[in-house]
Structure formats: structure tokens, C-alpha cells
Amino acid sequence: MKRSQSVAATFELYTDNSDQWRWRLVHNNGNIIADGGEGYASRQKCKQGVESVKQNAPDANVVDAE
């Protein structure tokens, strides 16, 4: 899959071996930056998970969890 050079990363949707939908955020260099950590029963629910991340965490704080 070719990624846009003007955008640093792309959300990819895919199905796993259990036919669950998953997402991952992939940098243009091919490295996986983040993933959803859970499977979704439908592509629509997976896309909703991506949209939730995009809307709810654009300026999320970074903290050390100890």
C-alpha cells in the first residue's frame, strides 16, 4: 500500500486470523506506531474505534505510569 508523503502516518484496517477487524497506525516508513489492541466484529465498529482515537486523543498528555 502506498502512503501519502504529506501525511506522516495512516490508519490501516485489516482482519486477523480470527476474522476480527483491527486497526493499526503505520508511519510512512512502515513502522507500526500504534494499534487498537482489540478486535472488532465489524469493519464499521473498527472505523468507529479509529474515529474515537482521532477525536478523543489529539492532544493527550503523556505520563509515566509507575
Buried (B, 14 or more C-beta within 10 A) or exposed (E): EEBEEEEEBBBBBEEEEEEBBBBBBBBBEEEEEBEBEEBBEEEEEBBEBBEEBEEEEEEEEEEEEE
